[in-house]
Amino acid sequence: MRVLRYIVIMTLLASFSSCEKWLNVNDNPNNLVSIPSGELLLKGTLLANAQINKGHALRSTMYYTGGLVGLRLVQQTIYIYDYSPGDSDPNWSHLYNGILIQNRDMRELSPNADGLMGVIDVNEALAVGTAASIWGDIPYSTAAPADAGLGVFPTYDSQADIFNSVQTLLDRGITTLSSASTSVGSADIYFNGDLDAWIESAHTLKARFYLLTKNYSSALSEVANGISSPSNTMAFHPIGTVITTPGNANTFYILENGSRSGDMTAAGSFFYDDLMLNRNNAKTDETARRNFLYINGDGASDNGIDAADADMPLVSYEENLLIWAECILRVNNDNQGAIDKLNELRGYLRSGNAFNVVNGGDTYQYDDYVLADFQPGGMENADNIAVDRAILREIIEERYVSGYTTYMPFDDMRRLRKSDSDVMVPIPFNTPSNTKPVERLLYPNAEIQNNPNTPNPIPDIFTPTPINQ
């Protein structure tokens, strides 16, 4: 049975779902062996999580937050709000078949491999928390029972309960990793067995999910132990090139250089043609970063964010600093402290290490801000709003930019819509006929057809998830 499960997950991750290929994780897929250790399943679950966070669902949310424009075929259909249940099928499968079932088996196979157990707890928390954010209520507590059989249908946990469960899972992962006597080595394609980096990522994830539920004080309590340096950013690192190892490339690069070339682009998007052109001031020059972040759609952005070997962050140093900045402001009412954290990020941006300079003549500038810049009439407060709101507006806007190609813009749009609309990024609608923001993705077709516990009526993409109602 374990051999069969191994074949299923390797087949799943090597497939080309939603027009996206995956890594060939078996050197010889025809040479099937028994599974002596749960560690051999780890790489597949990490790849599944990269797909959840960097694949079709993520790209769909970028259409709804001004980051991309869908030009034709499926990408255009999604862009104009015609998202279908079938669009969610691949990511749902990656979550349940690619992670939860495999994690269950790893816990059964290698319960004493404490390093592995801690890693899969954190990886699972990332996947489940992301899914709860995307879909709202989802199956979790009954999703992967050991004795599942025909006629066993998982029930749905509330979104709030899932976020609580994710926090508990992250606490367990941190505790396990902090005292682990074993590691995971090269099976860990994110950190190559660096358990301290996993611990830092777990704290940043705790802060992320507290932020999503507006528990800002708890988020603030986590960031000091979160990702402490750019080198500890959790990222999917594409291996080689599509020439030497087909499929082992940045997911945007794969889409742009395959049969879907030209179907989508950042050209004409709110992000690229509006916001990034208007962020320059006497202390800021975004020319180089704007060009680095440009997604052409035809694979022409050499050395940019969609290059074949470009890392794809999942939980980042930048995110940790920006959560810190926002929560210092919200919880401690500390304007200067928030600016200081924002300036830590700006210092990283001006170091020359935060992004590649795509064109030789591209310039960048990120001088430190001071409190006067946010005073009424200052360079970051031309419309004379309250000082703390001007600072918060800049933090949220920086989250939008630093979080490009992540769910951060989508999460913030929904989190801030009711309580902080005055400082949220003014994302426009894609069509004149639509006047409501997208609040979630649809439940997958396979779930609707096969699980009688799927919510009924099925919420559409404009129905807020419970935490955002």
N, C-alpha and C positions, 0 to 999 in steps of 0.2 A: 504493500500500500504506500509506503514512504517513497519507494522508487517511482511509483505512478505520480505521486504528488510532485516529485522533483521534475519529472518530465513535463507535467502540466505547467509549472511555473517557468521553466526554461523556454517552453514553446510560446507561452504568453508574452514573455519579454523579448523574444527574438522576432515577434510578429510585427507587422506594419499596420498599427491600428490608428484610425483617423488620419491616414496619410502620413504617419510618422514611424520611422524605423527605430529599432532598438539595438543595443549592443549584442554581439554574439558572445554570450557568456560561457559557452562551451567551446573549447578548441575542437573537439570532435563530438558532435551531438549524437553520433551513431554508436558511440562507445558508452553504453549505459552501465552504471555501477551502483551498488548499494550505497546508502548514505551513512557513513560512520559517524558524522558529526553535524550538528545543526549549523555550524559555521559555513558549510558549503551552500546553504540556502541564503546567507546574508546578502551576498552581492545582488541577487535577484530582487530582494525586497527593497534595497536601496535604489536600484534602478526603477522599480515601480513607483517609489516616492518621487523620484526626479520627474517621472512622467506626469504624476498628479500635479506637481507644482510647476512644470515647465512645458506641458503639452497642450492639447486641444482646449481644455477647460480654461487654462490660464489665458490663452490667446483670445478666447471668446470674451473674457472679462476685459481684456484690453480694448476690444471694439467698443465696449460699453462705458469706458472711462476715458475715451479720447486719445488712446495710445496708438491705435492702428485704424486703417481704413480697409474694409473688405471690398475688393474691386469686382470680383466675378465668382460664379459658381457657388460652392458651399460657403466660402468666406464672405461673399457679398450677402448671401441669404442670412447668415448669422448677424452680420453687421446691421442689417435693417430690421433686427429684432425678431426674425423668424427662426428662433432657436428651437430645435426639435428634441424630444426625449432621446432619440437615437444618438444625438450628439454627446450625451452624458454616459452612454454605455461603456466606452473604453476606460474612462477614469474610474468609474464605479467598480469595474472588474479589477483594475490595478489595486484598488483599495482592499477589496474583500478577498479576491483570489491571490493577488500578488503580495499582499502584506499580512492581513489578519490570519488567514489560514496558515501561511508559512511561518509566522511568528508562533502560532500555537504549536506547530510541529517542532520548531527549534526549542521551545521551552520544554517540550516532552523529551526531545533527543538529548539535549545538553543542559540539564538544569543546574549543573555545578560550574558551568562556564560563565562565571559571574561577569566578566567583561562583555561577553556576547549578550547576556541577559540585559545588562544596562543599556547597551547600544540599541537593542531592538525595542526596548521600552521608549526611548527617546524618539526613535524613528517612527514608531507607531503613533506616538502622541502628535508628532508633526502631521502625519497623514490624516488621522482622525479629526484633529482640530481643524485642519484645512477643509476637510469634507463637511464638517458641521457648519463652518462659516459659509461654504458654497451653497449647501442644500438645506440647512436648518436641522430639523429632526431627521435622524438617520438610525438604522439598526447599529447597535454596538454591543451592548451587554449580552445579547443572545445571537450575535452575528456569526460566531465561529465555534459552535459547541463541538466537543470531541466526539459525540455520538450522533451527529447530524445524519438524517436519512430522508427518504422520500416523505413528503407531507410535513416536514418541519420547516416552518416559515419564521424567520426572525422578526421580532417585534421592534418597533421604533422607540428609541429613547428621545426625550426632549432635548432640544439644543442646549439648554442651560445645564441639564444633567450631564451631557457629554462633555461640556467644558469643565465641569467639576471633576469628571472622571479623568480627563486629560491632565488636569493639575495633579491629581493623585498619582497618575502614571509617571509624570515627570519627577515628582518627589521620590518615587521608588527608584527610578532610573538614576537620579543624582546620588541617592544613598548607596545603591549597588556599585556604581562606577567609582565612588569615592573610596571604597574599600576593596576594589576588585584585585584579585591575585592573578587573573589571567587576562590576556588581551585578544584581539581579533586579527591583527596583522593586515596583510594585503587584501583580505576579503572586505575590509572597510575601504570602499572607494571614495569616501568623503575625506577621512582624516588619517588613513593608513595606520589605524590602531592607536592614535593619540586620544586616550580616554579623557585627559584634561580638557581637550577641545570639545569633546562631546558634553562634558559637564557644563562648560560655558554656554554652549548652544542650548542646553536644556533650560538654563536660567533665562536666556533671552526669549525662548519659546514661552516660558511661564509669563514673562512680561508681556509678550505679544498677545496671548490669549486673555490675560487680565485687561489689557487695553481694549480688546474687542468688546468686552463686557462692561467697559467703563469703570472698572475697579482700579482707578488710577493709583491709589495708595499702595495696593498690593503690587502693581506693576513697578512702581518706584522701588519697592523693597527688593526686587530681583535684579535690576540692571547693573548694580555694582559688582555682581558676580557673573554678569553676562559676558558676551564676546568682547574680549579686551584688546584685540589687535586685528588688523585686516587679515593676517595669516590664519586666524582662527575662524574666519567666516566658513560656514558650512556651505559647500557648493558641489554641484555635479561637474566633474572635470572630464570633458570629452577626451577620448583616447585616440591619438593618431589623427589620421585624416580619412575622408571618405574614399581616398584612393587606396590606401594601404589596408584599411579595416572598414569596409562598407557599413554604414549605419552608426559608426562610432563618432558622431559629430554633434555639435550644438543643434538643438531641436529646431530653431528658426532657420539655420543653414540648411538642414535637411528638407524642410518644406520649400524653401526658396530655390533649391537646386534640383528638385524632383519634378514630378508631373504637375505640381501646384505652383510652379514658378509664375510670378506675376499676378497671383490671385489676391494678394494683400500687400500693403505698404504703409510706412509711416508718413510718406509724402501726403500733404493735405490734411494731416491729422491735427487736432487741437494741440496735442503735446508738442509736435515738431514745428508746426508752422505758426503757432500762436504763443503758447506759454514759454517755450525755450527761446523764442526771439525777443521776449519782453522781460526777461529776468536780468538783463545786464543793467548795471548802474556803476557809479564811480568806484565801487569796490569789487565788482563782479563782472567777469567776462566768461560767458558760457560757450563761446565759439567751439572750442575743442571738444567739450563734453557733448554738446549738441550733435556734432558730427560723429562722435564715437557711438552715440545712442541711436543713430539713424538706422532704421531697418528698411532697406531698399525694396525688398520683395523679389528681386531677381538675383540675389546672391552677390551683389556688386560691392558690398560694404566690407572690403578687405580690412582685417585687423580691428573691426568694430565689434559691437556687442553681439552680432550675429555671425561672426567668423566661425569657421569650422571647429576651431579648437578653443573658442572663447568659453571661459568658465561661466556657469550659470548658478548664481547664489540662491540658496534656499533660506538661510538664516544668516544675517550679515552683521558685521561690525557697524556699518552705517545705521542699520535698523536699531541696534542697541542704543547708540548715541542719541538718536532722534526720539526714541521712547523716553529716554532719560530726560532730554530737554523738555519734552511736552509735560511729563509728569512732575518735574521740579516746578514748573510754572503752575500747573493745576493744583498740586497738593500743597506746596510750600509757598505759593505766591511769590516766588523768587525770580524776578525778571532777570537780574544779572546772572544768576546761576544758569538759567535757561540759555541765555546768550553765550555763556562760557561753553556749554556743551555743543551748541550750534557751531561755535568757533573751533572746537576740537575737530569737528567734521570738516569744516572749511580748511583747517590746517592740513588734513589728510588730502583733500582735493588739490591743494596747491603744491603738495609734495611731488606731484608728477607720477605717483604710484597708483592712483585711484582708477585711472582709465588710460587706454592707449590714445596717443595723438595720431589720428588717422591720416591727416594731411600735414606735410612738413611745416607749412606756414600757419597752422592753426594756433590760436592764442588762448590762454586761460588766465584768470585772476580770481583769487578768493581771499581778499584781505579780511581781517577780523572786523566784525561789527562791534559797535559800542552802543550804549543805552541811548545816546542822543539820536542815533539813526532811526529809532523807533518812536521817538517823541513826535507829537503832532507837527507836521511839516517836514519831518526828517525824510531821508531818502527811502526809507521803508514804511513811511506812513504819510503819504501825500494826501490821503483822504481824511486825515485827522481823527482816526478812531482811537479808542483807549490804548495805552501803551502795551498792556499785557495782551490785548487782542492782536495788535500788530505783530508782536513777537510770535504769538501762536500761529498766526496766518503764515508767517515765513517758515516756521517749523513744518506745518502741514504741507506747504508747497514743496519744501525740500524732501519730505517723505514721498511725495508724488514723483519727484524726479529720481531720487535715489532708489525708489522702489519700482522703477520702470522694469518691465518684464517679471514682476512678482504680483501677488494679490494685494499688495499694500494699497494701491490707489482704489481698488474695488472695495476693500474693507473700510477704508477711510470715508469714501463717498457714502456708504450706508451708515457707518457709525456716527458721522457728523451731521447728517441730513436734517435731523430734527433739533438737535441741541446746539449746533455750532455752524449753522448755515452761513453766518457772516464771515467765517474764516476758511470755509472749505474751498477747494479748487473749483471754479465755476465751469464744470464740465458740460458742454453743450449736448443737445440731443442730435441723433444722426439723421433723423428724417423730420420734415415739418409736421407730419401727422402725429408724431409721438410726443407726449408731454409728461411722461412719467419715467423716473430712473429705473433701471434694472436692479432688482433687489436680490436675486438668486438665480441659479441655473435650475433647469427642470430635472425632476427625477428621471432616471433612465428608463428607456422603453422596456428593457428586460425585467426591471423591477416592477414596473406597472403591470406587465403581462403575467408575471409569475408569483408575486408576493401579495396575497390578499390583505396584508397589513399596511400596504402603502397608503399614505393619507388620502382620504376621499372626502370632498373633492380635491383634486390635485392642484396645488397652488401654481399660478402662472409666474412668469419671470418678474412681474411687477409687484408681487405680493411680498412684503417684508418678512424676513425670518423673525422668529420670536424675539430675539435680543434687540432687534432694530425697530420694533413696532412702537 
